[in-house]
Amino acid sequence: MKTKQIQVGGLAIGGGAPVSIQSMTNTPTQDVEATVAQIRRLQAAGCQIVRVAVPNMTAAKAVGQIKEAIDLPLVVDIHFDYRLALECIEAGADKVRINPGNIGEPERVKAVALACARKNIPIRIGVNGGSLEKPLLAKYGGVTPQAMVDSAFGHIALLNRYDFDDICVSLKSSSVSTTMQAYALMHEQSHYPLHLGVTEAGTLKMGTLKSAAGIGGLLGLGIGDTLRVTLTADPVEEVYAARDILKAVGLRKEGPELIACPTCGRTRIDLIDLAHQVEQRLTQVTKPITVAVMGCMVNGPGEASAADVGIAGGNGTGLLFRKGEVLKQVPQEALLDELMALIDEIP
């Protein structure tokens, strides 16, 4: 089932649009120069939507300057104070991330909804397992997927009360399984575009693994319209991880994909080092191709027959192949250069 489509600064989310990559700055938002510099680094890495924290009015008043200096759609992250949202909306924000239930009186929710409607700005309802409403925690005995979904629908109802339905939803937990189940339920029960993420996923290694499992698993099931990988690391690493996840599940074809066998007792070449060398050289390649590095001359070409090009190592020698067809046998020390030369020949 296709979700409804929203527009974030001209970028389509949902409704069959390509899954987009988001990240968030970690500079003080009021430091316009530092924030803009980081956003440009994120964009260069492949980020398509960027979010900034707006904890106070000083940060809110910097949003306009940031927006003027960047090319990416800009999302503002608001908690509790609806006046910050109104300030950012007037300053040109492209999307507001808010929980309508935590900004107080209905008139405040109405003010934000009407301001966004006037500017055609969507709202992301961000449900977080760590801050669910107490009545829901009591009802379900803790953080459960259904509790998170109920929270989302409660926030949606607050906005719908004022005829606002330009909505995106996220349901993030630090638990991969809870996150996946919550998104699956929301996908079944609504048509809203879904912003995927595993919150507080951790440092670069474990955070990437948890995000790949949760986000990648959902994308593989056809669930999700945009994503942010949350890492305790340089935000640029979030973008790289997001790109890799999209490539791993077949939703991005930009640049090369490397496949390599895990090695076994038949391997007569330092395949691990060779694979790392190929991976490094491929960072300079932009062609959407699949490259194989295999450790066995007997089975390698056949097992990697789906690869556009590949090499298979042997004892002092190796094979260069294309689509499973062996092209020639070359000395082991020449395998890498021969492979790169073959890649250069691909249109």
C-alpha distance (Angstrom), angle and dihedral (degrees) to the residues before:
residue distance angle dihedral
M1 . . .
K2 3.78 . .
T3 3.76 116.6 .
K4 3.79 122.3 -132.3
Q5 3.78 115.3 -89.7
I6 3.78 127.3 -116.2
Q7 3.79 130.0 -175.6
V8 3.80 122.1 -130.2
G9 3.77 108.8 -171.7
G10 3.79 90.1 -33.7
L11 3.81 94.4 -46.3
A12 3.80 112.8 118.5
I13 3.81 119.1 -132.6
G14 3.79 120.1 -171.0
G15 3.76 129.9 -2.6
G16 3.78 93.0 89.9
A17 3.82 96.0 -50.3
P18 3.84 115.7 143.7
V19 3.80 113.6 -84.7
S20 3.80 107.4 -96.6
I21 3.81 130.1 -144.3
Q22 3.79 122.0 -125.7
S23 3.79 134.9 -176.8
M24 3.79 138.1 172.3
T25 3.78 131.1 -128.5
N26 3.80 120.3 -120.4
T27 3.80 96.7 -162.2
P28 3.81 120.1 104.0
T29 3.80 101.1 -87.1
Q30 3.79 91.8 -139.4
D31 3.82 87.6 61.7
V32 3.78 92.8 82.3
E33 3.80 96.4 179.3
A34 3.81 94.8 51.9
T35 3.80 93.0 42.6
V36 3.80 93.9 49.8
A37 3.82 90.7 47.2
Q38 3.79 90.7 53.0
I39 3.80 92.6 46.7
R40 3.79 89.9 53.7
R41 3.82 89.8 52.2
L42 3.79 89.6 50.3
Q43 3.79 91.7 49.7
A44 3.80 91.5 49.8
A45 3.82 88.6 53.6
G46 3.81 91.9 53.4
C47 3.81 104.9 -89.5
Q48 3.81 112.8 153.1
I49 3.82 102.5 -176.4
V50 3.79 126.4 28.2
R51 3.80 130.5 -160.8
V52 3.78 129.1 -156.7
A53 3.79 128.7 -164.1
V54 3.81 115.9 -117.4
P55 3.82 106.3 -166.9
N56 3.80 96.6 155.8
M57 3.79 144.7 9.6
T58 3.80 93.0 -91.8
A59 3.79 89.3 61.1
A60 3.81 91.3 43.6
K61 3.79 91.4 54.7
A62 3.82 90.0 53.7
V63 3.81 92.9 57.6
G64 3.79 94.3 83.2
Q65 3.81 93.0 53.7
I66 3.80 91.2 47.3
K67 3.78 92.3 48.7
E68 3.81 91.9 52.2
A69 3.81 91.8 52.1
I70 3.82 100.0 49.8
D71 3.79 139.3 62.7
L72 3.81 99.2 -149.2
P73 3.81 126.4 92.1
L74 3.80 107.1 -97.1
V75 3.81 123.9 -138.1
V76 3.80 121.8 -167.8
D77 3.80 121.1 -147.5
I78 3.81 111.4 -142.5
H79 3.78 130.5 -177.0
F80 3.82 127.3 -176.5
D81 3.83 101.5 -30.1
Y82 3.80 111.0 86.3
R83 3.82 90.8 -171.8
L84 3.79 89.2 69.6
A85 3.80 89.3 56.9
L86 3.80 92.1 49.9
E87 3.81 91.4 49.9
C88 3.83 92.1 50.1
I89 3.79 93.5 45.8
E90 3.79 90.7 55.1
A91 3.81 89.8 46.0
G92 3.81 91.8 60.0
A93 3.81 106.5 -94.6
D94 3.81 112.3 167.9
K95 3.80 97.0 -147.8
V96 3.79 139.2 7.5
R97 3.79 123.9 -139.2
I98 3.78 107.9 -156.8
N99 3.77 143.9 137.0
P100 3.81 105.0 -129.2
G101 3.79 90.1 -156.2
N102 3.81 94.4 64.2
I103 3.79 100.2 51.3
G104 3.78 95.7 74.5
E105 3.79 132.4 -130.5
P106 3.83 121.6 42.7
E107 3.79 89.8 -115.2
R108 3.80 89.3 62.0
V109 3.79 91.6 52.0
K110 3.78 88.5 48.0
A111 3.80 92.0 51.5
V112 3.82 92.2 53.6
A113 3.81 93.2 44.2
L114 3.81 92.8 50.2
A115 3.80 92.7 45.7
C116 3.81 91.4 51.4
A117 3.80 91.4 46.1
R118 3.81 91.5 53.1
K119 3.80 90.8 53.2
N120 3.84 96.3 37.3
I121 3.80 89.5 -120.1
P122 3.82 118.3 154.6
I123 3.80 124.0 -137.1
R124 3.79 125.0 -136.7
I125 3.74 113.3 -147.7
G126 3.78 103.9 -148.1
V127 3.80 113.0 -158.9
N128 3.80 113.0 -170.7
G129 3.78 123.3 -169.1
G130 3.79 90.4 -140.2
S131 3.79 94.8 59.6
L132 3.79 106.3 38.4
E133 3.79 118.7 149.7
K134 3.80 114.5 -89.2
P135 3.83 94.9 -123.1
L136 3.81 90.0 57.1
L137 3.79 92.0 47.6
A138 3.79 89.0 51.6
K139 3.80 93.2 45.9
Y140 3.81 95.7 50.6
G141 3.80 99.0 29.2
G142 3.79 94.2 -115.8
V143 3.77 140.4 -24.9
T144 3.80 108.2 -20.0
P145 3.81 132.0 159.7
Q146 3.81 91.6 -109.3
A147 3.80 91.6 49.1
M148 3.79 89.2 55.3
V149 3.80 92.1 48.3
D150 3.80 91.2 48.3
S151 3.80 88.6 51.6
A152 3.80 90.7 52.7
F153 3.79 92.8 50.3
G154 3.79 90.2 48.1
H155 3.80 90.7 55.9
I156 3.80 91.2 43.8
A157 3.80 89.6 54.4
L158 3.81 90.5 54.3
L159 3.81 90.9 56.3
N160 3.79 94.4 40.1
R161 3.80 88.0 56.5
Y162 3.81 86.3 70.9
D163 3.82 94.4 42.5
F164 3.79 92.8 -102.3
D165 3.80 116.1 139.8
D166 3.82 104.3 148.3
I167 3.78 88.5 116.6
C168 3.80 140.6 150.9
V169 3.82 120.8 -171.2
S170 3.79 135.2 -149.9
L171 3.81 126.0 -174.9
K172 3.78 107.1 -170.9
S173 3.78 130.0 177.9
S174 3.79 132.3 165.1
S175 3.81 85.9 -123.6
V176 3.79 112.2 85.9
S177 3.80 94.4 -153.5
T178 3.82 94.4 47.2
T179 3.79 90.4 48.1
M180 3.79 93.7 49.8
Q181 3.78 94.0 47.1
A182 3.81 92.2 47.9
Y183 3.80 92.8 52.1
A184 3.80 91.7 45.5
L185 3.81 90.7 53.3
M186 3.80 92.2 46.8
H187 3.80 90.3 49.0
E188 3.80 89.8 53.7
Q189 3.79 95.3 46.0
S190 3.80 104.6 40.0
H191 3.79 146.0 32.2
Y192 3.80 97.6 -137.5
P193 3.81 119.1 123.1
L194 3.79 111.7 -105.6
H195 3.80 127.0 -132.7
L196 3.81 105.7 -153.3
G197 3.77 127.3 -146.9
V198 3.80 145.4 132.5
T199 3.78 104.6 -134.1
E200 3.80 124.0 -138.0
A201 3.79 87.6 8.8
G202 3.80 93.0 163.6
T203 3.77 139.1 -128.2
L204 3.78 125.9 -11.1
K205 3.81 99.2 -79.3
M206 3.80 102.6 37.5
G207 3.78 94.0 32.3
T208 3.78 90.9 54.7
L209 3.80 91.3 47.8
K210 3.80 93.5 50.0
S211 3.80 91.6 45.7
A212 3.79 92.3 47.6
A213 3.80 90.5 51.3
G214 3.80 95.9 45.6
I215 3.78 103.6 32.7
G216 3.80 94.9 33.1
G217 3.79 92.0 47.9
L218 3.80 91.9 52.4
L219 3.79 93.5 45.4
G220 3.79 89.2 50.6
L221 3.80 88.0 58.1
G222 3.79 91.9 50.4
I223 3.80 94.3 -103.8
G224 3.79 121.5 132.8
D225 3.79 139.5 46.8
T226 3.81 105.0 -159.4
L227 3.79 133.9 7.7
R228 3.75 148.0 -161.6
V229 3.78 123.3 -161.3
T230 3.81 106.5 -146.5
L231 3.80 112.9 -146.3
T232 3.78 136.2 166.8
A233 3.78 88.1 -129.4
D234 3.78 142.8 76.0
P235 3.83 105.1 -41.8
V236 3.80 89.0 -126.1
E237 3.81 86.8 68.9
E238 3.82 87.9 59.2
V239 3.78 89.5 59.3
Y240 3.79 93.9 47.7
A241 3.81 90.3 49.7
A242 3.80 91.6 48.2
R243 3.79 91.3 51.7
D244 3.79 90.9 49.7
I245 3.81 91.9 49.8
L246 3.80 91.8 50.9
K247 3.79 90.5 48.8
A248 3.81 92.0 47.1
V249 3.81 92.4 55.8
G250 3.80 93.0 43.7
L251 3.81 98.5 -109.1
R252 3.81 96.3 115.8
K253 3.77 125.2 47.6
E254 3.79 98.5 178.0
G255 3.76 114.2 126.0
P256 3.79 128.1 -4.3
E257 3.79 128.2 -46.4
L258 3.78 118.1 -144.2
I259 3.79 121.0 -148.6
A260 3.79 121.5 -176.3
C261 3.78 135.4 173.5
P262 3.82 118.7 -115.0
T263 3.84 93.1 -121.1
C264 3.79 125.5 -117.7
G265 3.79 140.3 -169.5
R266 3.82 90.9 -66.7
T267 3.80 92.6 62.4
R268 3.81 113.6 112.0
I269 3.79 98.6 174.3
D270 3.80 134.5 67.0
L271 3.78 90.1 -102.4
I272 3.79 96.3 168.4
D273 3.81 92.2 58.5
L274 3.81 91.6 42.2
A275 3.80 92.4 51.4
H276 3.80 90.3 50.8
Q277 3.80 90.5 50.6
V278 3.80 91.5 50.3
E279 3.79 90.5 47.4
Q280 3.80 90.4 52.7
R281 3.80 93.4 48.6
L282 3.80 91.1 48.1
T283 3.81 91.0 61.8
Q284 3.81 85.5 79.5
V285 3.82 93.1 51.8
T286 3.81 121.8 89.8
K287 3.81 100.0 178.2
P288 3.84 114.7 116.3
I289 3.79 94.9 -122.4
T290 3.80 137.4 133.3
V291 3.80 116.0 -123.7
A292 3.81 122.8 -166.4
V293 3.80 128.6 -155.0
M294 3.80 109.3 -170.5
G295 3.79 131.4 179.4
C296 3.78 101.1 -149.0
M297 3.81 127.7 65.0
V298 3.81 91.5 -161.5
N299 3.81 100.7 52.9
G300 3.81 103.0 12.4
P301 3.82 102.3 86.2
G302 3.80 92.6 45.6
E303 3.79 95.4 45.3
A304 3.82 89.8 50.1
S305 3.80 96.5 40.5
A306 3.80 90.8 126.7
A307 3.81 90.9 61.9
D308 3.78 118.1 99.7
V309 3.80 91.2 -136.2
G310 3.75 136.4 -4.1
I311 3.76 151.7 159.9
A312 3.79 131.1 -131.4
G313 3.80 120.5 -161.0
G314 3.76 128.0 -139.1
N315 3.78 137.7 167.1
G316 3.80 103.4 -50.7
T317 3.78 92.1 -28.6
G318 3.79 139.3 57.4
L319 3.77 145.9 -169.5
L320 3.77 131.2 -108.2
F321 3.80 112.3 -152.5
R322 3.79 142.6 173.6
K323 3.82 123.2 -155.0
G324 3.80 88.4 -14.4
E325 3.80 93.5 -53.1
V326 3.80 114.1 121.6
L327 3.79 111.0 -127.2
K328 3.78 100.6 -178.9
Q329 3.77 147.4 -33.1
V330 3.79 116.4 -108.2
P331 3.81 136.9 179.5
Q332 3.79 112.6 -86.0
E333 3.80 93.4 -116.6
A334 3.82 90.6 56.1
L335 3.81 97.1 50.2
L336 3.79 96.4 96.2
D337 3.79 96.2 47.9
E338 3.80 92.0 44.5
L339 3.79 90.4 51.4
M340 3.80 93.4 50.5
A341 3.81 90.7 47.5
L342 3.80 89.6 53.4
I343 3.80 90.8 49.2
D344 3.81 89.2 52.4
E345 3.81 88.9 57.7
I346 3.80 93.0 57.5
P347 3.84 110.0 100.8
